[in-house]
Amino acid sequence: MIYGMKKVWGRWIVRALALTAAAGLIVCGNRWDGTAGALPRLSPWVAVLSLALRAFSVWLIGAGIIALASLFIPRFFCVWLCPAGTCRDLLTFGRTPWRGSARIPALGIGLATLGIGAALLKLPLFMWLDPLVILHALGGAFRPGPLTLTDWLSALAAPVLLFLLFLAFPGLWCAKLCPLGALQTLLHALPRLLMKSRPPAERAARSGLARRAFLGIGAGAAYRALIPPKAEAAAIRPPGTAGEAAFLRQCVRCGACARACPVGLIRFGGSGGGMAAWLAPEVTFDNDYCQPSCTACGAACPTGAIRAFTLADKFARPLGLAVCDRERCRSAQAQECGTCANACPHAALDLRWDPVNLSSQVVIKAESCVGCGCCEYVCPETPKAIRVIPRKDNP
């Protein structure tokens, strides 16, 4: 009895420390270089899908250690470390699990296998259902500066819904829905599938789990094969993205890029691009521009939606294209200006004299413009006479 009590208290101490560490990463992740997306990267579920997308990070070592432990200890992360599970236990302390969950199939297994199958063909599914991703979104409420409505929605919507699910149906999420828990179940079953000396009942159960996993992975791959490969860009996206369609599918709206941006360019967008683009990060140039010396968002992204890039290849895929509204442009109205052309760090803008109208015209060299937003930021007009728009050839 005493040994059992010590084991329970030992587990609670470990879980309390894990919850404290997770809270530290959530609240202070934007203050420490390289830690803005650390919490989601520690999840084996995010790690598996990220590796399928060839998104690597040193933080994945931690996820690998957790996955390795799950091979030998059933649901190791859930039992010892999961901060969402600890929050669930605190919220539902003294309550019994929801009885109706026994009649619900293990949907998490299906979500996990579908996600893996689609990720193998470069389309991760259900990554946003990872509990560490959901909790990490809370960090958006601790960003410096004013917060918009979409900032608050991105920070609170998913965590609040998860906590309400904990309260309404105790035990349902962890037992039946969580893809991270389901992945640990699959990992724990893997070595036992290879064992020959097993009881018939256990052998049948493991074989059934293997068939479900195989069918789920196949269905996920088939779903990915039928998805249209392109989507038209609806907004300026952060540098390092592979295109609008890939970005919207790989982005889990965790807020790591927005928190990592040192000048606050990245914000959560609305639904201007449809529901698929809801709360997807967008770049705005109201407060500054995307400086050539910064790689913060690429280093912070835990999923590969924004790949880690170097200064040399940051603008290999332009963010957008600058366009000038001559009706508002001071130079076009025969006023002395030229601020945008003088400030452009990529020599993509020039002033050309128009002898007919006796004014200077801003000329934009499309082949040199990377859409960094410097011209839009420095433009003295309100509203801006020059803006960056998504490129038509940047789907």
C-alpha positions as CSV (number, residue, x, y, z in Angstrom):
1,M,0.0,0.0,0.0
2,I,2.8,2.4,0.9
3,Y,4.7,1.5,-2.3
4,G,1.5,2.2,-4.3
5,M,1.0,5.6,-2.6
6,K,4.7,6.5,-3.3
7,K,4.2,5.6,-7.0
8,V,1.1,7.7,-7.4
9,W,2.7,10.7,-5.7
10,G,5.9,10.2,-7.7
11,R,3.9,10.3,-10.9
12,W,2.0,13.4,-9.9
13,I,5.3,15.1,-9.1
14,V,6.7,14.3,-12.5
15,R,3.5,15.4,-14.2
16,A,3.5,18.7,-12.2
17,L,7.1,19.4,-13.4
18,A,6.2,18.6,-17.0
19,L,3.2,20.9,-16.8
20,T,5.3,23.7,-15.3
21,A,7.9,23.2,-18.1
22,A,5.2,23.3,-20.7
23,A,3.7,26.4,-19.2
24,G,7.2,28.0,-19.4
25,L,7.5,27.2,-23.1
26,I,4.0,28.5,-23.7
27,V,4.4,31.8,-21.9
28,C,8.1,32.6,-22.6
29,G,8.7,30.8,-25.9
30,N,8.8,34.0,-27.9
31,R,11.6,35.4,-25.6
32,W,14.1,32.6,-26.0
33,D,15.6,32.1,-29.5
34,G,14.7,28.8,-31.1
35,T,12.0,27.9,-28.5
36,A,8.9,29.4,-30.0
37,G,7.8,26.1,-31.5
38,A,9.6,23.8,-29.1
39,L,6.5,22.4,-27.3
40,P,4.7,21.0,-30.4
41,R,8.1,19.6,-31.6
42,L,8.3,17.4,-28.5
43,S,5.2,15.5,-29.6
44,P,5.8,12.2,-31.4
45,W,2.7,12.8,-33.4
46,V,3.9,16.1,-34.8
47,A,7.4,14.6,-35.2
48,V,6.1,11.7,-37.3
49,L,4.2,13.9,-39.7
50,S,7.0,16.5,-39.8
51,L,9.6,13.9,-40.7
52,A,7.3,12.7,-43.5
53,L,7.5,16.3,-44.8
54,R,11.3,16.4,-44.3
55,A,11.1,19.1,-41.6
56,F,14.0,18.4,-39.2
57,S,14.8,20.0,-35.9
58,V,17.0,19.3,-32.9
59,W,13.9,19.3,-30.8
60,L,12.7,16.1,-32.6
61,I,15.3,14.2,-30.5
62,G,13.0,14.7,-27.5
63,A,10.0,13.4,-29.5
64,G,12.1,10.4,-30.5
65,I,13.0,9.6,-26.9
66,I,9.3,9.7,-26.0
67,A,8.4,7.5,-29.0
68,L,11.1,5.0,-28.0
69,A,9.8,4.8,-24.4
70,S,6.3,4.2,-25.8
71,L,7.5,1.0,-27.4
72,F,8.0,-0.5,-24.0
73,I,5.7,1.5,-21.7
74,P,2.0,1.7,-22.7
75,R,1.1,5.4,-23.4
76,F,4.2,6.6,-21.7
77,F,3.7,10.2,-22.6
78,C,0.0,10.2,-21.5
79,V,0.8,8.6,-18.2
80,W,3.9,10.6,-17.2
81,L,4.2,13.8,-19.1
82,C,1.2,15.0,-21.1
83,P,0.3,18.6,-19.8
84,A,-3.2,18.3,-21.4
85,G,-3.8,15.1,-19.5
86,T,-2.7,16.7,-16.3
87,C,-5.1,19.6,-16.9
88,R,-7.9,17.1,-17.6
89,D,-7.2,15.3,-14.3
90,L,-7.2,18.6,-12.4
91,L,-10.5,19.8,-14.1
92,T,-12.3,16.4,-13.5
93,F,-10.8,15.5,-10.1
94,G,-13.2,13.2,-8.3
95,R,-15.4,12.5,-11.3
96,T,-15.7,9.1,-12.9
97,P,-15.1,8.7,-16.7
98,W,-18.0,9.2,-19.0
99,R,-19.8,5.9,-19.3
100,G,-20.8,6.5,-22.9
101,S,-17.2,6.4,-24.1
102,A,-17.3,2.6,-24.0
103,R,-19.7,2.6,-26.9
104,I,-17.5,4.8,-29.1
105,P,-14.9,3.2,-31.2
106,A,-11.2,4.3,-30.9
107,L,-11.4,7.1,-33.5
108,G,-7.9,8.2,-32.6
109,I,-6.5,5.2,-34.3
110,G,-8.2,6.1,-37.5
111,L,-7.1,9.8,-37.2
112,A,-3.5,8.7,-36.6
113,T,-3.3,6.2,-39.5
114,L,-5.1,8.5,-41.9
115,G,-2.8,11.3,-41.0
116,I,0.3,9.2,-41.5
117,G,-0.8,7.8,-44.8
118,A,-1.5,11.3,-46.2
119,A,1.7,12.7,-44.8
120,L,3.7,10.1,-46.7
121,L,2.4,11.9,-49.8
122,K,3.2,15.3,-48.4
123,L,-0.3,16.2,-47.0
124,P,-0.4,15.8,-43.2
125,L,-3.9,15.5,-41.7
126,F,-5.1,16.1,-38.1
127,M,-1.8,17.5,-36.9
128,W,-3.7,20.4,-35.4
129,L,-5.5,17.9,-33.1
130,D,-2.2,17.2,-31.2
131,P,-2.8,18.3,-27.6
132,L,0.6,20.0,-27.4
133,V,-0.3,22.1,-30.5
134,I,-3.6,23.0,-28.9
135,L,-2.0,24.1,-25.6
136,H,0.8,25.9,-27.4
137,A,-1.8,28.2,-29.0
138,L,-2.3,29.8,-25.6
139,G,1.0,31.5,-26.0
140,G,-0.6,33.8,-28.5
141,A,-2.2,35.6,-25.6
142,F,1.2,36.5,-24.2
143,R,2.5,38.2,-27.3
144,P,3.9,41.7,-26.9
145,G,1.9,44.6,-28.3
146,P,-1.8,44.9,-29.1
147,L,-3.8,41.8,-29.9
148,T,-6.6,41.6,-32.5
149,L,-9.7,39.6,-32.3
150,T,-8.2,36.9,-34.5
151,D,-5.2,36.8,-32.2
152,W,-7.5,36.1,-29.2
153,L,-9.5,33.5,-31.2
154,S,-6.3,31.7,-32.3
155,A,-5.0,31.7,-28.7
156,L,-8.2,30.6,-26.9
157,A,-10.6,28.8,-29.2
158,A,-9.0,25.4,-29.4
159,P,-7.8,25.2,-25.7
160,V,-11.2,26.3,-24.4
161,L,-13.0,23.7,-26.5
162,L,-10.7,21.0,-25.4
163,F,-11.2,21.9,-21.7
164,L,-15.0,22.0,-22.2
165,L,-14.7,18.5,-23.7
166,F,-12.8,17.4,-20.6
167,L,-15.6,18.7,-18.4
168,A,-18.5,17.5,-20.4
169,F,-17.2,14.0,-21.2
170,P,-14.4,13.0,-18.8
171,G,-12.0,10.5,-20.3
172,L,-13.5,10.7,-23.9
173,W,-10.6,12.7,-25.5
174,C,-7.7,10.7,-24.0
175,A,-9.3,7.3,-24.5
176,K,-10.9,7.6,-27.9
177,L,-10.0,10.7,-29.8
178,C,-6.4,11.9,-29.2
179,P,-4.2,11.0,-32.1
180,L,-1.0,11.4,-30.0
181,G,-2.4,8.8,-27.6
182,A,-3.4,6.5,-30.5
183,L,0.1,6.8,-32.0
184,Q,1.6,5.6,-28.7
185,T,-0.9,2.6,-28.8
186,L,0.4,1.7,-32.3
187,L,4.0,2.1,-31.2
188,H,3.5,-0.1,-28.2
189,A,1.8,-2.8,-30.3
190,L,4.5,-2.8,-32.9
191,P,7.1,-5.0,-31.2
192,R,4.4,-7.4,-30.0
193,L,3.2,-7.9,-33.6
194,L,6.6,-9.4,-34.3
195,M,6.4,-11.8,-31.3
196,K,5.4,-15.4,-32.2
197,S,4.7,-16.7,-28.7
198,R,1.5,-14.9,-27.8
199,P,-1.9,-16.0,-26.4
200,P,-4.5,-16.5,-29.2
201,A,-6.7,-13.6,-27.9
202,E,-3.8,-11.2,-27.8
203,R,-2.6,-12.3,-31.2
204,A,-6.1,-11.7,-32.7
205,A,-6.3,-8.3,-31.1
206,R,-2.9,-7.2,-32.4
207,S,-3.6,-8.5,-35.9
208,G,-6.9,-6.6,-35.9
209,L,-5.0,-3.4,-34.9
210,A,-2.5,-4.0,-37.6
211,R,-5.2,-4.4,-40.3
212,R,-6.9,-1.2,-39.1
213,A,-3.6,0.7,-39.3
214,F,-2.8,-0.6,-42.7
215,L,-6.3,0.3,-44.0
216,G,-6.0,3.8,-42.4
217,I,-2.6,4.5,-43.9
218,G,-3.9,3.4,-47.3
219,A,-7.0,5.5,-47.1
220,G,-5.0,8.5,-46.1
221,A,-2.6,8.1,-49.0
222,A,-5.6,7.7,-51.4
223,Y,-7.2,10.8,-50.0
224,R,-4.0,12.8,-50.6
225,A,-3.8,11.5,-54.2
226,L,-7.2,12.9,-54.9
227,I,-6.6,16.3,-53.5
228,P,-6.1,19.2,-56.0
229,P,-2.5,20.2,-55.7
230,K,-2.8,23.9,-55.9
231,A,-4.7,26.8,-54.4
232,E,-4.6,30.5,-55.3
233,A,-2.7,32.7,-52.8
234,A,-5.2,34.8,-50.8
235,A,-2.7,36.6,-48.6
236,I,1.0,37.3,-48.1
237,R,2.4,34.3,-46.3
238,P,5.7,34.1,-44.4
239,P,8.9,33.4,-46.2
240,G,10.0,29.8,-46.7
241,T,6.5,28.5,-47.6
242,A,6.2,26.0,-50.4
243,G,3.0,27.5,-51.8
244,E,-0.5,28.4,-50.7
245,A,-2.0,24.9,-50.8
246,A,0.9,23.2,-49.1
247,F,1.1,25.9,-46.5
248,L,-2.6,25.7,-45.5
249,R,-2.4,22.0,-45.1
250,Q,0.8,21.9,-43.1
251,C,0.2,24.9,-40.9
252,V,-1.4,23.9,-37.5
253,R,-2.1,27.5,-36.4
254,C,0.1,27.0,-33.4
255,G,1.3,30.6,-33.5
256,A,5.0,29.9,-33.3
257,C,5.9,32.0,-36.3
258,A,3.8,35.0,-35.1
259,R,5.5,34.8,-31.7
260,A,9.0,34.5,-33.2
261,C,8.7,37.4,-35.6
262,P,10.8,40.1,-33.9
263,V,8.9,43.0,-35.6
264,G,5.4,41.6,-35.4
265,L,4.7,41.2,-39.1
266,I,2.9,37.9,-38.8
267,R,-0.7,37.9,-37.7
268,F,-3.5,35.3,-37.8
269,G,-5.7,36.0,-40.8
270,G,-9.4,35.8,-41.2
271,S,-11.4,33.8,-43.7
272,G,-10.6,35.9,-46.7
273,G,-9.3,32.7,-48.4
274,G,-12.2,30.6,-47.3
275,M,-12.5,28.3,-44.3
276,A,-9.3,26.5,-45.4
277,A,-7.4,29.7,-44.7
278,W,-9.1,30.5,-41.4
279,L,-6.5,31.8,-38.8
280,A,-3.6,30.9,-41.2
281,P,-0.7,33.3,-40.5
282,E,-0.5,36.3,-42.8
283,V,2.2,39.0,-43.2
284,T,1.3,42.6,-42.8
285,F,3.5,45.6,-43.2
286,D,1.9,48.2,-40.9
287,N,4.6,48.2,-38.3
288,D,7.8,47.2,-40.3
289,Y,8.9,45.1,-43.2
290,C,10.4,41.6,-43.7
291,Q,14.1,42.3,-43.2
292,P,16.7,40.4,-45.1
293,S,18.7,39.6,-41.9
294,C,15.9,37.6,-40.1
295,T,15.2,33.8,-40.2
296,A,13.1,33.6,-37.0
297,C,9.8,32.2,-38.4
298,G,11.5,29.4,-40.3
299,A,13.5,28.4,-37.2
300,A,10.3,28.4,-35.1
301,C,7.8,26.5,-37.3
302,P,7.4,22.9,-35.9
303,T,5.7,21.4,-38.9
304,G,7.6,22.4,-42.0
305,A,4.8,24.7,-43.2
306,I,7.5,27.4,-43.1
307,R,10.7,25.5,-43.9
308,A,13.9,26.5,-42.1
309,F,15.7,28.8,-44.5
310,T,19.0,30.7,-44.7
311,L,19.6,34.3,-45.5
312,A,20.7,33.4,-48.9
313,D,17.5,31.6,-49.9
314,K,15.0,33.5,-47.8
315,F,13.4,35.1,-50.8
316,A,14.0,32.3,-53.3
317,R,10.2,32.2,-53.4
318,P,9.0,35.9,-53.3
319,L,6.4,36.8,-50.7
320,G,4.5,38.9,-53.2
321,L,4.8,41.8,-55.7
322,A,4.6,45.5,-55.0
323,V,2.0,47.5,-57.0
324,C,1.6,51.3,-57.1
325,D,-1.6,53.2,-57.1
326,R,-0.7,56.3,-59.2
327,E,-3.8,58.1,-58.0
328,R,-2.4,58.3,-54.5
329,C,1.3,58.3,-55.3
330,R,2.9,61.7,-54.6
331,S,5.5,61.3,-57.3
332,A,2.8,60.7,-59.9
333,Q,1.1,63.8,-58.7
334,A,4.2,65.9,-59.4
335,Q,5.1,66.1,-55.7
336,E,8.6,65.5,-54.5
337,C,8.8,62.0,-52.8
338,G,10.6,58.9,-54.0
339,T,10.7,57.4,-50.5
340,C,9.9,53.9,-51.6
341,A,12.5,53.8,-54.4
342,N,15.2,55.1,-52.1
343,A,14.3,52.6,-49.3
344,C,14.0,49.4,-51.3
345,P,16.8,47.0,-50.1
346,H,16.6,45.0,-53.3
347,A,16.8,47.7,-55.9
348,A,13.5,46.7,-57.3
349,L,12.0,50.2,-57.5
350,D,13.0,53.2,-59.6
351,L,11.7,56.5,-60.6
352,R,11.2,57.3,-64.3
353,W,10.4,60.8,-65.6
354,D,7.2,61.2,-67.5
355,P,7.7,64.2,-69.9
356,V,4.0,64.3,-70.8
357,N,2.6,64.6,-67.3
358,L,5.7,66.3,-66.0
359,S,6.0,63.9,-63.1
360,S,8.0,60.9,-61.9
361,Q,6.5,57.5,-62.2
362,V,7.4,54.6,-59.8
363,V,8.6,51.7,-61.8
364,I,8.6,48.3,-60.2
365,K,11.0,45.6,-61.5
366,A,8.9,42.4,-61.1
367,E,12.0,40.2,-61.5
368,S,13.8,41.9,-58.6
369,C,10.8,42.4,-56.2
370,V,10.7,39.9,-53.4
371,G,7.6,41.4,-51.7
372,C,9.5,42.3,-48.5
373,G,7.1,45.2,-47.8
374,C,9.7,47.9,-47.3
375,C,8.2,50.1,-49.9
376,E,4.7,49.7,-48.4
377,Y,6.0,50.4,-44.9
378,V,7.8,53.6,-45.7
379,C,5.1,55.1,-48.0
380,P,4.0,58.3,-46.4
381,E,0.5,58.2,-47.8
382,T,-2.6,57.1,-45.9
383,P,-3.9,54.8,-47.3
384,K,-0.7,53.5,-48.8
385,A,0.0,54.4,-52.4
386,I,2.1,51.2,-52.8
387,R,1.2,47.8,-51.5
388,V,2.4,44.2,-51.7
389,I,0.0,41.7,-53.1
390,P,0.2,37.9,-53.6
391,R,1.8,37.0,-56.8
392,K,-0.4,35.2,-59.3
393,D,2.4,32.8,-60.1
394,N,2.9,32.0,-56.3
395,P,0.0,29.6,-55.7
